[in-house]
Amino acid sequence: MLTADEWEASICDRLLAKKLSNAMFGEAATRQFNERKLDYAKVSLYRIATANVSLAQELVYQIEEEEISFFEAAHYYDSDVERRRCCGYEGEISRWLLDPDVAASVFGAPAQTVIGPIAIGEEHGLFFADEFIAPQMTEEIHRSICDRLFYEWLDKELTRLES
């Protein structure tokens, strides 16, 4: 529903905003990343969610006694069908995407150990941190920090001008 001129103008606006945000906040983004590295840590995470705390605790015992592997338990007992098909694999998850209690438990435990059960709403979760991924400043992270700082600044300026 845009004309070619409107489309071209919107592209120019986005490119200029990107350049401006990088010029204004590029160094601040790097500094913020270095100050808050833990916020950008990731974990390769597996999860089992059950509705019953007794079942979750029994699974912990069976896994610790090597009667069943974490992945088999996830395949048979996870309440989420998609995760069950993936044997519990959640993916590479950033620390800030996890519930604070879960993040503290997961990132406070050594890799390759069963964590939980942890109550999450109505369910009880078991977690397995396969590996911890050290935070690295990527172009994507740098861009997202610059954009966030730029739009925060822009909102403040617009609010100030409206007052």
DSSP file (Angstrom, degrees, kcal/mol; ACC not computed):
  #  RESIDUE AA STRUCTURE BP1 BP2  ACC     N-H-->O    O-->H-N    N-H-->O    O-->H-N    TCO  KAPPA ALPHA  PHI   PSI    X-CA   Y-CA   Z-CA
    1    1 A M              0   0    0      0, 0.0     2,-0.3     0, 0.0     0, 0.0   0.000 360.0 360.0 360.0  10.4    0.0    0.0    0.0
    2    2 A L        -     0   0    0      4,-0.0     2,-0.1     2,-0.0     3,-0.0  -0.782 360.0-125.8-104.5 149.4    3.1    2.3   -0.3
    3    3 A T     >  -     0   0    0     -2,-0.3     4,-2.4     1,-0.1     5,-0.2  -0.451  32.9-106.0 -80.3 166.7    4.2    4.1   -3.3
    4    4 A A  H  > S+     0   0    0      1,-0.2     4,-2.4     2,-0.2     5,-0.2   0.887 122.3  51.3 -60.9 -39.3    7.8    3.6   -4.4
    5    5 A D  H  > S+     0   0    0      2,-0.2     4,-2.4     1,-0.2    -1,-0.2   0.900 110.3  48.0 -65.9 -41.5    8.8    7.1   -3.1
    6    6 A E  H  > S+     0   0    0      2,-0.2     4,-2.3     1,-0.2    -2,-0.2   0.903 112.3  49.7 -65.1 -40.5    7.2    6.3    0.3
    7    7 A W  H  X S+     0   0    0     -4,-2.4     4,-1.9     2,-0.2    -2,-0.2   0.923 111.9  47.8 -63.8 -44.7    9.0    3.0    0.5
    8    8 A E  H  X S+     0   0    0     -4,-2.4     4,-2.4     1,-0.2    -2,-0.2   0.902 111.3  51.1 -62.5 -42.0   12.3    4.6   -0.5
    9    9 A A  H  X S+     0   0    0     -4,-2.4     4,-2.5     1,-0.2    -1,-0.2   0.890 108.8  51.0 -64.0 -39.6   11.8    7.3    2.2
   10   10 A S  H  X S+     0   0    0     -4,-2.3     4,-2.2     2,-0.2    -1,-0.2   0.876 110.0  49.9 -66.9 -36.2   11.1    4.7    4.9
   11   11 A I  H  X S+     0   0    0     -4,-1.9     4,-2.5     2,-0.2    -2,-0.2   0.929 111.4  48.8 -65.3 -45.3   14.3    2.8    4.0
   12   12 A C  H  X S+     0   0    0     -4,-2.4     4,-2.6     1,-0.2     5,-0.2   0.912 110.5  51.4 -60.1 -43.3   16.3    6.1    4.2
   13   13 A D  H  X S+     0   0    0     -4,-2.5     4,-2.5     1,-0.2    -1,-0.2   0.920 111.1  47.4 -60.5 -44.9   14.7    6.9    7.5
   14   14 A R  H  X S+     0   0    0     -4,-2.2     4,-2.2     2,-0.2    -2,-0.2   0.908 112.9  48.4 -65.0 -41.5   15.6    3.4    8.9
   15   15 A L  H  X S+     0   0    0     -4,-2.5     4,-2.4     2,-0.2    -2,-0.2   0.907 112.9  47.8 -65.4 -41.0   19.2    3.7    7.6
   16   16 A L  H  X S+     0   0    0     -4,-2.6     4,-2.8     2,-0.2    -2,-0.2   0.903 111.5  50.2 -66.0 -41.0   19.6    7.2    9.1
   17   17 A A  H  X S+     0   0    0     -4,-2.5     4,-2.7    -5,-0.2     5,-0.2   0.899 110.9  50.2 -63.3 -39.8   18.2    6.1   12.4
   18   18 A K  H  X S+     0   0    0     -4,-2.2     4,-2.0     2,-0.2    -2,-0.2   0.927 113.0  45.4 -64.2 -45.5   20.6    3.1   12.5
   19   19 A K  H  X S+     0   0    0     -4,-2.4     4,-2.4     2,-0.2    -2,-0.2   0.911 114.7  48.4 -64.1 -42.8   23.6    5.3   11.7
   20   20 A L  H  X S+     0   0    0     -4,-2.8     4,-2.8     2,-0.2     5,-0.3   0.920 111.1  49.3 -64.9 -44.4   22.5    7.9   14.3
   21   21 A S  H  X S+     0   0    0     -4,-2.7     4,-2.6     1,-0.2    -1,-0.2   0.885 112.9  48.0 -63.8 -37.2   21.9    5.3   17.0
   22   22 A N  H  X S+     0   0    0     -4,-2.0     4,-1.8    -5,-0.2     5,-0.3   0.907 113.4  47.1 -69.1 -40.6   25.3    3.8   16.3
   23   23 A A  H  < S+     0   0    0     -4,-2.4     4,-0.2     1,-0.2    -2,-0.2   0.903 120.4  38.3 -66.1 -40.8   27.1    7.2   16.3
   24   24 A M  H  < S+     0   0    0     -4,-2.8    -2,-0.2    -5,-0.2    -1,-0.2   0.867 134.7  17.2 -78.2 -37.0   25.3    8.3   19.6
   25   25 A F  H  X S+     0   0    0     -4,-2.6     4,-2.6    -5,-0.3     5,-0.2   0.295  87.8 105.1-125.8   9.3   25.3    5.0   21.5
   26   26 A G  H  X S+     0   0    0     -4,-1.8     4,-1.6     1,-0.2    -3,-0.1   0.928  91.4  39.4 -59.6 -47.5   27.9    2.7   19.9
   27   27 A E  H  > S+     0   0    0     -5,-0.3     4,-2.5    -4,-0.2    -1,-0.2   0.885 115.0  53.4 -70.2 -38.2   30.5    3.1   22.6
   28   28 A A  H  > S+     0   0    0      1,-0.2     4,-2.9     2,-0.2    -2,-0.2   0.869 106.4  53.9 -64.0 -35.8   27.8    3.1   25.3
   29   29 A A  H  X S+     0   0    0     -4,-2.6     4,-2.4     2,-0.2    -1,-0.2   0.916 109.9  46.4 -64.6 -43.1   26.5   -0.3   23.9
   30   30 A T  H  X S+     0   0    0     -4,-1.6     4,-2.2     2,-0.2    -2,-0.2   0.919 114.3  48.0 -64.3 -43.4   30.0   -1.8   24.2
   31   31 A R  H  X S+     0   0    0     -4,-2.5     4,-2.1     2,-0.2    -2,-0.2   0.915 111.9  49.5 -63.4 -44.0   30.4   -0.4   27.7
   32   32 A Q  H  X S+     0   0    0     -4,-2.9     4,-1.9     2,-0.2    -1,-0.2   0.895 109.5  51.9 -64.4 -39.7   27.0   -1.7   28.8
   33   33 A F  H  < S+     0   0    0     -4,-2.4    -1,-0.2     1,-0.2    -2,-0.2   0.938 111.1  47.3 -60.6 -46.1   27.7   -5.1   27.4
   34   34 A N  H >< S+     0   0    0     -4,-2.2     3,-0.6     1,-0.2    -2,-0.2   0.843 113.5  48.0 -65.7 -33.4   31.0   -5.3   29.3
   35   35 A E  H 3< S+     0   0    0     -4,-2.1    -1,-0.2     1,-0.2    -2,-0.2   0.794 122.2  34.1 -75.7 -28.3   29.3   -4.1   32.5
   36   36 A R  T >X S+     0   0    0     -4,-1.9     3,-1.4    -5,-0.2     4,-0.5  -0.206  70.5 139.4-121.6  41.1   26.4   -6.6   32.2
   37   37 A K  G X4  +     0   0    0     -3,-0.6     3,-1.7     1,-0.3     4,-0.3   0.854  68.7  62.9 -56.0 -36.8   28.0   -9.6   30.6
   38   38 A L  G >4 S+     0   0    0      1,-0.3     3,-1.2     2,-0.2    -1,-0.3   0.823  94.3  62.3 -60.8 -29.2   26.1  -12.0   32.8
   39   39 A D  G <4 S+     0   0    0     -3,-1.4    57,-0.7     1,-0.2    -1,-0.3   0.740 105.2  47.6 -66.0 -20.8   22.8  -10.8   31.2
   40   40 A Y  G << S+     0   0    0     -3,-1.7    96,-0.3    -4,-0.5    -1,-0.2   0.316  83.6 118.9-104.9   6.6   24.1  -12.1   27.8
   41   41 A A    <   -     0   0    0     -3,-1.2    54,-2.3    -4,-0.3     2,-0.3  -0.432  46.6-160.9 -69.6 148.4   25.1  -15.5   29.0
   42   42 A K  E     -AB  94 133A   0     91,-2.0    91,-3.0    52,-0.2     2,-0.4  -0.859   8.6-156.1-127.8 163.4   23.4  -18.4   27.4
   43   43 A V  E     -AB  93 132A   0     50,-1.8    50,-2.8    -2,-0.3     2,-0.9  -0.999  23.6-127.5-139.8 140.9   22.8  -22.1   28.2
   44   44 A S  E     -AB  92 131A   0     87,-2.9    86,-2.5    -2,-0.4    87,-0.8  -0.815  50.0-166.5 -84.6 108.2   22.1  -25.1   26.0
   45   45 A L  E     -AB  91 129A   0     46,-2.5    45,-3.0    -2,-0.9    46,-1.3  -0.810  28.1-170.4-118.2 139.9   19.1  -26.2   28.0
   46   46 A Y  E     -AB  89 128A   0     82,-2.0    82,-2.1    -2,-0.4     2,-0.3  -0.906  17.5-170.4-116.4 149.9   16.9  -29.3   28.3
   47   47 A R  E     - B   0 127A   0     41,-2.9     2,-0.4    -2,-0.3    80,-0.2  -0.999  19.2-165.0-146.3 144.1   13.7  -29.3   30.4
   48   48 A I  E     - B   0 126A   0     78,-2.5    78,-2.7    -2,-0.3     2,-0.5  -1.000  13.9-167.1-124.1 128.8   11.0  -31.6   31.7
   49   49 A A  E     + B   0 125A   0     -2,-0.4    30,-2.5    76,-0.2     2,-0.3  -0.971  10.2 173.7-117.6 129.9    7.7  -30.2   32.9
   50   50 A T  E     - B   0 124A   0     74,-2.2    74,-2.8    -2,-0.5    28,-0.1  -0.932  35.0-138.5-130.0 156.2    5.3  -32.3   34.9
   51   51 A A  S    S+     0   0    0     -2,-0.3     2,-0.5    72,-0.2    -1,-0.1   0.625  89.3  68.9 -83.8 -14.4    2.1  -31.4   36.7
   52   52 A N     >  -     0   0    0     72,-0.1     4,-2.0     1,-0.1     5,-0.1  -0.923  63.1-159.4-115.4 121.9    3.0  -33.7   39.7
   53   53 A V  H  > S+     0   0    0     -2,-0.5     4,-2.5     1,-0.2     5,-0.2   0.835  95.7  57.5 -66.9 -32.3    5.8  -32.8   42.1
   54   54 A S  H  > S+     0   0    0      2,-0.2     4,-2.5     1,-0.2    -1,-0.2   0.918 107.2  47.4 -64.4 -42.5    6.0  -36.5   43.2
   55   55 A L  H  > S+     0   0    0      2,-0.2     4,-2.5     1,-0.2    -2,-0.2   0.919 111.1  51.6 -63.3 -43.4    6.7  -37.6   39.6
   56   56 A A  H  X S+     0   0    0     -4,-2.0     4,-1.8     1,-0.2    -2,-0.2   0.921 112.1  45.9 -60.3 -44.2    9.3  -34.8   39.2
   57   57 A Q  H  X S+     0   0    0     -4,-2.5     4,-2.1     1,-0.2    -1,-0.2   0.892 111.3  52.2 -66.8 -39.5   11.1  -35.9   42.3
   58   58 A E  H  X S+     0   0    0     -4,-2.5     4,-2.5     1,-0.2    -1,-0.2   0.887 107.6  52.5 -63.2 -38.7   10.9  -39.6   41.3
   59   59 A L  H  X S+     0   0    0     -4,-2.5     4,-2.6     2,-0.2     5,-0.2   0.893 106.3  53.5 -63.9 -39.4   12.4  -38.7   37.9
   60   60 A V  H  X S+     0   0    0     -4,-1.8     4,-2.7     2,-0.2    -2,-0.2   0.944 110.5  47.1 -59.0 -47.5   15.3  -37.0   39.7
   61   61 A Y  H  X S+     0   0    0     -4,-2.1     4,-2.2     1,-0.2    -2,-0.2   0.919 113.0  48.3 -60.6 -44.9   16.0  -40.1   41.7
   62   62 A Q  H  <>S+     0   0    0     -4,-2.5     5,-2.7     2,-0.2     6,-1.1   0.885 113.2  47.4 -65.6 -38.3   15.8  -42.4   38.7
   63   63 A I  H ><5S+     0   0    0     -4,-2.6     3,-1.3     3,-0.2    -2,-0.2   0.927 112.6  48.8 -68.3 -44.1   18.1  -40.1   36.7
   64   64 A E  H 3<5S+     0   0    0     -4,-2.7    -2,-0.2     1,-0.3    -1,-0.2   0.853 112.6  48.0 -64.0 -34.3   20.6  -39.9   39.5
   65   65 A E  T 3<5S-     0   0    0     -4,-2.2    -1,-0.3    -5,-0.2    -2,-0.2   0.396 113.4-122.6 -85.1   3.0   20.5  -43.7   40.0
   66   66 A E  T < 5S+     0   0    0     -3,-1.3    -3,-0.2     2,-0.2     3,-0.1   0.778  75.0 129.0  59.9  31.0   21.0  -44.0   36.2
   67   67 A E  S   <S+     0   0    0     -5,-2.7     2,-0.3     1,-0.3    -4,-0.2   0.746  82.8   7.6 -79.8 -25.7   17.8  -46.1   35.8
   68   68 A I  S    S-     0   0    0     -6,-1.1    -1,-0.3    -9,-0.1    -2,-0.2  -0.982  81.2-118.0-150.6 148.6   16.7  -43.7   33.0
   69   69 A S     >  -     0   0    0     -2,-0.3     4,-2.5    -3,-0.1     5,-0.2  -0.525  28.4-114.3 -85.8 160.9   18.5  -40.8   31.2
   70   70 A F  H  > S+     0   0    0      1,-0.2     4,-2.4     2,-0.2     5,-0.2   0.895 118.4  52.2 -56.6 -40.5   17.3  -37.3   31.4
   71   71 A F  H  > S+     0   0    0      2,-0.2     4,-2.1     1,-0.2    -1,-0.2   0.873 109.0  47.9 -69.3 -38.6   16.5  -37.4   27.7
   72   72 A E  H  > S+     0   0    0      2,-0.2     4,-2.0     1,-0.2     5,-0.2   0.918 111.6  51.2 -65.2 -43.4   14.4  -40.6   28.0
   73   73 A A  H  X S+     0   0    0     -4,-2.5     4,-3.1     1,-0.2     5,-0.4   0.910 110.7  48.7 -60.3 -42.4   12.5  -39.1   30.9
   74   74 A A  H  X S+     0   0    0     -4,-2.4     4,-1.5    13,-0.2    14,-0.2   0.911 109.9  52.4 -63.1 -41.7   11.8  -36.0   28.9
   75   75 A H  H  < S+     0   0    0     -4,-2.1    -1,-0.2    12,-0.2    -2,-0.2   0.853 121.4  31.0 -63.4 -35.1   10.6  -38.2   26.0
   76   76 A Y  H  < S+     0   0    0     -4,-2.0    -2,-0.2    -5,-0.1    -1,-0.2   0.807 130.4  26.9 -93.7 -32.1    8.2  -40.2   28.1
   77   77 A Y  H  < S+     0   0    0     -4,-3.1    -3,-0.2    -5,-0.2    -2,-0.1   0.571  78.6 117.1-117.3  -9.9    7.1  -37.7   30.8
   78   78 A D     <  -     0   0    0     -4,-1.5   -28,-0.2    -5,-0.4     6,-0.1  -0.372  55.5-144.0 -64.5 138.5    7.2  -34.1   29.6
   79   79 A S  S    S+     0   0    0    -30,-2.5     2,-0.6    -2,-0.0    -1,-0.1   0.674  81.4  81.8 -76.5 -17.1    3.8  -32.5   29.5
   80   80 A D     >  -     0   0    0    -31,-0.2     4,-2.4     1,-0.2     5,-0.2  -0.815  68.8-154.9 -94.0 120.0    4.7  -30.5   26.4
   81   81 A V  H  > S+     0   0    0     -2,-0.6     4,-2.1     1,-0.2    -1,-0.2   0.912  91.8  48.4 -61.7 -46.7    4.3  -32.6   23.2
   82   82 A E  H  > S+     0   0    0      1,-0.2     4,-1.1     2,-0.2    -1,-0.2   0.920 114.4  45.1 -62.4 -44.4    6.8  -30.6   21.1
   83   83 A R  H  4>S+     0   0    0      1,-0.2     5,-3.4     2,-0.2     6,-0.4   0.866 109.4  57.2 -68.0 -34.7    9.5  -30.7   23.8
   84   84 A R  H ><5S+     0   0    0     -4,-2.4     3,-1.6     1,-0.2    -1,-0.2   0.911 104.5  52.1 -60.0 -42.3    8.8  -34.4   24.4
   85   85 A R  H 3<5S+     0   0    0     -4,-2.1    -1,-0.2     1,-0.3    -2,-0.2   0.790 110.8  47.9 -64.1 -27.7    9.5  -35.0   20.7
   86   86 A C  T ><5S-     0   0    0     -4,-1.1     3,-1.4    -3,-0.2    -1,-0.3   0.188 117.9-112.7 -97.4  15.2   12.8  -33.2   21.1
   87   87 A C  T < 5S-     0   0    0     -3,-1.6   -13,-0.2     1,-0.3   -12,-0.2   0.825  77.3 -49.4  55.8  35.0   13.7  -35.2   24.3
   88   88 A G  T 3 <S+     0   0    0     -5,-3.4   -41,-2.9     1,-0.3     2,-0.3   0.394  90.6 156.0  93.6  -2.8   13.4  -32.0   26.4
   89   89 A Y  E <   +A   46   0A   0     -3,-1.4   -43,-0.3    -6,-0.4    -1,-0.3  -0.419  15.2 172.4 -68.6 122.8   15.5  -29.7   24.3
   90   90 A E  E     -     0   0A   0    -45,-3.0     2,-0.2     1,-0.3   -44,-0.2   0.746  41.6-126.8 -94.5 -32.3   14.6  -26.0   24.8
   91   91 A G  E     -A   45   0A   0    -46,-1.3   -46,-2.5     2,-0.1     2,-0.9  -0.719  49.5 -29.2 117.8-170.2   17.5  -24.6   22.8
   92   92 A E  E    S-A   44   0A   0     -2,-0.2     2,-0.4   -48,-0.2   -48,-0.2  -0.789  72.5-168.0 -85.5 109.2   20.2  -22.0   23.5
   93   93 A I  E     -A   43   0A   0    -50,-2.8   -50,-1.8    -2,-0.9     2,-0.2  -0.849  17.7-129.9-109.8 131.7   18.4  -19.8   26.0
   94   94 A S  E >   -A   42   0A   0     -2,-0.4     3,-1.5   -52,-0.2     4,-0.5  -0.492  24.9-119.1 -73.3 148.1   19.6  -16.4   27.2
   95   95 A R  G >  S+     0   0    0    -54,-2.3     3,-1.4     1,-0.3     8,-0.1   0.879 112.0  56.2 -54.2 -42.6   19.7  -15.9   31.0
   96   96 A W  G 3  S+     0   0    0    -57,-0.7    -1,-0.3     1,-0.3   -56,-0.1   0.603  97.0  63.8 -73.5 -10.2   17.1  -13.0   30.8
   97   97 A L  G <  S+     0   0    0     -3,-1.5    -1,-0.3     2,-0.1     2,-0.2   0.633  92.2  81.0 -83.9 -13.7   14.6  -15.2   29.0
   98   98 A L  S <  S-     0   0    0     -3,-1.4     0, 0.0    -4,-0.5     0, 0.0  -0.594  96.6 -95.3 -91.0 153.2   14.3  -17.5   32.1
   99   99 A D     >  -     0   0    0     -2,-0.2     4,-3.2     1,-0.1     5,-0.3  -0.406  42.4-115.1 -56.3 139.7   12.3  -16.9   35.2
  100  100 A P  H  > S+     0   0    0      0, 0.0     4,-2.3     0, 0.0     5,-0.2   0.858 115.5  48.5 -53.2 -40.1   14.7  -15.3   37.8
  101  101 A D  H  > S+     0   0    0      2,-0.2     4,-1.9     1,-0.2     5,-0.2   0.911 114.4  45.6 -66.3 -41.2   14.4  -18.3   40.1
  102  102 A V  H  > S+     0   0    0     -3,-0.2     4,-3.2     2,-0.2     5,-0.3   0.928 112.2  51.4 -66.4 -45.3   15.1  -20.7   37.3
  103  103 A A  H  X S+     0   0    0     -4,-3.2     4,-2.9     1,-0.2     5,-0.3   0.919 109.7  50.0 -58.6 -44.9   18.0  -18.6   35.9
  104  104 A A  H  X S+     0   0    0     -4,-2.3     4,-0.9    -5,-0.3    -1,-0.2   0.911 115.2  43.3 -61.1 -42.6   19.6  -18.5   39.4
  105  105 A S  H  X S+     0   0    0     -4,-1.9     4,-0.6     2,-0.2    -2,-0.2   0.928 117.7  44.3 -69.2 -45.3   19.3  -22.3   39.8
  106  106 A V  H >< S+     0   0    0     -4,-3.2     3,-0.9     1,-0.2    -2,-0.2   0.948 118.5  41.3 -66.6 -49.3   20.4  -23.1   36.3
  107  107 A F  H 3< S+     0   0    0     -4,-2.9    -1,-0.2    -5,-0.3    -2,-0.2   0.639 112.8  56.7 -76.8 -12.0   23.3  -20.7   36.1
  108  108 A G  H 3< S+     0   0    0     -4,-0.9    -1,-0.2    -5,-0.3    -2,-0.2   0.542  97.5  76.1 -91.1  -8.3   24.4  -21.6   39.7
  109  109 A A  S << S-     0   0    0     -3,-0.9     3,-0.1    -4,-0.6     2,-0.1  -0.682  88.5-103.9-101.5 154.7   24.7  -25.3   39.0
  110  110 A P    >   -     0   0    0      0, 0.0     3,-0.7     0, 0.0    19,-0.3  -0.373  46.7 -92.1 -70.3 157.1   27.5  -27.1   37.1
  111  111 A A  T 3  S+     0   0    0      1,-0.2    19,-0.2    17,-0.1    20,-0.1  -0.279 106.8  31.0 -64.2 154.7   26.9  -28.2   33.6
  112  112 A Q  T 3  S+     0   0    0     17,-3.4     2,-0.3     1,-0.2    -1,-0.2   0.763  94.1 115.5  68.1  28.7   25.7  -31.8   33.0
  113  113 A T    <   -     0   0    0     -3,-0.7    16,-0.8    16,-0.3     2,-0.4  -0.923  69.3-111.5-124.9 155.0   23.6  -32.0   36.2
  114  114 A V  E     -C  128   0A   0     -2,-0.3     2,-0.5    14,-0.2    14,-0.2  -0.697  32.1-161.4 -83.7 132.7   19.9  -32.3   36.9
  115  115 A I  E     -C  127   0A   0     12,-3.0    12,-2.8    -2,-0.4     3,-0.2  -0.965  32.0 -47.3-118.7 127.8   18.4  -29.2   38.4
  116  116 A G  E     -     0   0A   0     -2,-0.5    10,-0.2     1,-0.3     2,-0.1  -0.693  27.9-115.0 122.5-172.7   15.1  -29.2   40.2
  117  117 A P  E     +     0   0A   0      0, 0.0     2,-0.4     0, 0.0    -1,-0.3   0.335  55.3 177.4 -76.5 146.1   12.3  -29.8   40.7
  118  118 A I  E     -C  125   0A   0      7,-2.1     7,-3.2    -3,-0.2     2,-0.4  -0.988  30.1-122.7-122.3 128.0   11.4  -26.1   40.5
  119  119 A A  E     +C  124   0A   0     -2,-0.4     2,-0.4     5,-0.2     5,-0.2  -0.566  30.6 177.9 -72.8 126.0    7.8  -25.0   40.8
  120  120 A I  E >   -C  123   0A   0      3,-3.0     3,-2.0    -2,-0.4     2,-0.3  -0.866  61.5 -61.8-131.0  95.9    6.8  -22.9   37.8
  121  121 A G  T 3  S-     0   0    0     -2,-0.4    -1,-0.0     1,-0.3     0, 0.0  -0.500 119.3 -14.9  64.3-124.6    3.2  -21.9   38.0
  122  122 A E  T 3  S+     0   0    0     -2,-0.3    -1,-0.3    -3,-0.1     2,-0.2   0.588 129.0  72.1 -84.5 -12.4    1.1  -25.1   38.1
  123  123 A E  E <  S- C   0 120A   0     -3,-2.0    -3,-3.0   -71,-0.0     2,-0.4  -0.524  70.4-136.0-105.5 169.4    4.0  -27.3   36.8
  124  124 A H  E     -BC  50 119A   0    -74,-2.8   -74,-2.2    -5,-0.2     2,-0.4  -0.994  25.7-153.2-125.9 124.5    7.3  -28.6   38.3
  125  125 A G  E     -BC  49 118A   0     -7,-3.2    -7,-2.1    -2,-0.4     2,-0.4  -0.781  14.2-164.4-108.7 142.6   10.3  -28.4   36.1
  126  126 A L  E     -B   48   0A   0    -78,-2.7   -78,-2.5    -2,-0.4     2,-0.3  -0.949  19.1-163.0-112.8 141.2   13.5  -30.4   35.9
  127  127 A F  E     -BC  47 115A   0    -12,-2.8   -12,-3.0    -2,-0.4     2,-0.4  -0.920  15.5-166.0-128.5 151.7   16.4  -28.8   34.0
  128  128 A F  E     -BC  46 114A   0    -82,-2.1   -82,-2.0    -2,-0.3     2,-1.0  -0.940  11.5-153.9-137.8 112.3   19.6  -30.1   32.5
  129  129 A A  E     -B   45   0A   0    -16,-0.8   -17,-3.4    -2,-0.4   -16,-0.3  -0.769  10.7-175.5 -89.0 105.2   22.2  -27.5   31.4
  130  130 A D  E     -     0   0A   0    -86,-2.5     2,-0.3    -2,-1.0    -1,-0.2   0.949  67.6 -17.1 -66.8 -49.0   24.2  -29.3   28.7
  131  131 A E  E     -B   44   0A   0    -87,-0.8   -87,-2.9    -3,-0.1     2,-0.4  -0.988  60.3-124.2-156.2 151.3   26.7  -26.4   28.3
  132  132 A F  E     -B   43   0A   0     -2,-0.3     2,-0.6   -89,-0.2   -89,-0.2  -0.820  23.0-146.2 -97.1 136.9   27.1  -22.8   29.3
  133  133 A I  E     -B   42   0A   0    -91,-3.0   -91,-2.0    -2,-0.4     3,-0.1  -0.907  17.0-128.5-109.5 116.3   27.8  -20.4   26.4
  134  134 A A        -     0   0    0     -2,-0.6     2,-0.1   -93,-0.2   -96,-0.0  -0.304  33.1-100.7 -63.2 142.0   30.1  -17.5   27.3
  135  135 A P        -     0   0    0      0, 0.0     2,-0.4     0, 0.0   -94,-0.1  -0.417  43.1-175.2 -66.5 136.1   28.7  -14.1   26.4
  136  136 A Q        -     0   0    0    -96,-0.3     2,-0.9    -2,-0.1     5,-0.1  -0.998  30.3-118.0-133.8 137.2   30.2  -12.6   23.2
  137  137 A M        +     0   0    0     -2,-0.4     2,-0.2     4,-0.1  -107,-0.0  -0.633  42.9 177.6 -74.9 108.8   29.6   -9.2   21.7
  138  138 A T     >  -     0   0    0     -2,-0.9     4,-2.7     1,-0.1     5,-0.2  -0.641  44.3-108.2-104.7 167.4   28.0  -10.0   18.3
  139  139 A E  H  > S+     0   0    0     -2,-0.2     4,-2.7     1,-0.2     5,-0.2   0.883 120.6  53.9 -61.6 -37.9   26.8   -7.5   15.7
  140  140 A E  H  > S+     0   0    0      2,-0.2     4,-2.3     1,-0.2    -1,-0.2   0.922 110.8  44.3 -63.9 -44.9   23.2   -8.5   16.6
  141  141 A I  H  > S+     0   0    0      2,-0.2     4,-2.4     1,-0.2     5,-0.2   0.925 113.9  50.4 -65.8 -44.4   23.7   -7.8   20.3
  142  142 A H  H  X S+     0   0    0     -4,-2.7     4,-2.5     1,-0.2    -2,-0.2   0.927 112.1  48.1 -58.8 -45.4   25.5   -4.5   19.6
  143  143 A R  H  X S+     0   0    0     -4,-2.7     4,-2.8     1,-0.2    -1,-0.2   0.909 110.9  50.2 -62.6 -43.6   22.7   -3.4   17.3
  144  144 A S  H  X S+     0   0    0     -4,-2.3     4,-2.3     2,-0.2    -1,-0.2   0.888 112.1  47.0 -66.5 -38.0   19.9   -4.4   19.8
  145  145 A I  H  X S+     0   0    0     -4,-2.4     4,-2.7     2,-0.2     5,-0.2   0.936 113.8  48.2 -67.3 -45.4   21.6   -2.5   22.7
  146  146 A C  H  X S+     0   0    0     -4,-2.5     4,-2.7    -5,-0.2    -2,-0.2   0.929 113.0  48.4 -58.1 -46.6   22.2    0.6   20.4
  147  147 A D  H  X S+     0   0    0     -4,-2.8     4,-2.8     2,-0.2     5,-0.2   0.920 111.9  48.6 -61.8 -44.6   18.6    0.5   19.2
  148  148 A R  H  X S+     0   0    0     -4,-2.3     4,-2.1     1,-0.2    -2,-0.2   0.938 114.1  45.7 -62.5 -46.5   17.2    0.2   22.8
  149  149 A L  H  X S+     0   0    0     -4,-2.7     4,-2.3     1,-0.2    -1,-0.2   0.894 113.7  50.5 -62.5 -40.1   19.4    3.1   24.0
  150  150 A F  H  X S+     0   0    0     -4,-2.7     4,-2.8    -5,-0.2    -2,-0.2   0.932 112.1  45.1 -64.4 -47.1   18.4    5.2   21.0
  151  151 A Y  H  X S+     0   0    0     -4,-2.8     4,-2.3     2,-0.2    -1,-0.2   0.832 111.7  52.8 -71.1 -30.7   14.7    4.6   21.4
  152  152 A E  H  X S+     0   0    0     -4,-2.1     4,-2.1    -5,-0.2    -1,-0.2   0.933 112.5  45.5 -63.7 -45.2   14.8    5.2   25.1
  153  153 A W  H  X S+     0   0    0     -4,-2.3     4,-2.5     1,-0.2    -2,-0.2   0.918 112.4  51.3 -61.9 -44.5   16.6    8.5   24.4
  154  154 A L  H  X S+     0   0    0     -4,-2.8     4,-2.5     1,-0.2    -1,-0.2   0.904 108.9  50.4 -61.9 -42.8   14.1    9.4   21.7
  155  155 A D  H  X S+     0   0    0     -4,-2.3     4,-2.4     1,-0.2    -1,-0.2   0.912 110.8  49.7 -61.5 -42.7   11.1    8.7   24.0
  156  156 A K  H  X S+     0   0    0     -4,-2.1     4,-2.5     1,-0.2    -2,-0.2   0.915 111.6  48.4 -62.2 -42.5   12.7   11.0   26.7
  157  157 A E  H  X S+     0   0    0     -4,-2.5     4,-2.4     2,-0.2    -2,-0.2   0.908 111.9  48.3 -65.6 -42.2   13.2   13.8   24.1
  158  158 A L  H  X S+     0   0    0     -4,-2.5     4,-1.9     2,-0.2    -1,-0.2   0.904 112.6  48.9 -64.8 -40.5    9.7   13.5   22.8
  159  159 A T  H  X S+     0   0    0     -4,-2.4     4,-1.2     2,-0.2    -2,-0.2   0.907 111.5  50.0 -63.7 -41.9    8.3   13.6   26.3
  160  160 A R  H  < S+     0   0    0     -4,-2.5     3,-0.3     1,-0.2    -2,-0.2   0.899 111.4  48.2 -63.5 -41.6   10.4   16.6   27.2
  161  161 A L  H  < S+     0   0    0     -4,-2.4    -1,-0.2     1,-0.2    -2,-0.2   0.820 109.5  52.9 -70.0 -31.0    9.3   18.4   24.1
  162  162 A E  H  <        0   0    0     -4,-1.9    -1,-0.2     1,-0.2    -2,-0.2   0.732 360.0 360.0 -74.9 -22.3    5.6   17.7   24.8
  163  163 A S     <        0   0    0     -4,-1.2    -1,-0.2    -3,-0.3    -2,-0.2   0.474 360.0 360.0 -73.3 360.0    5.9   19.1   28.3
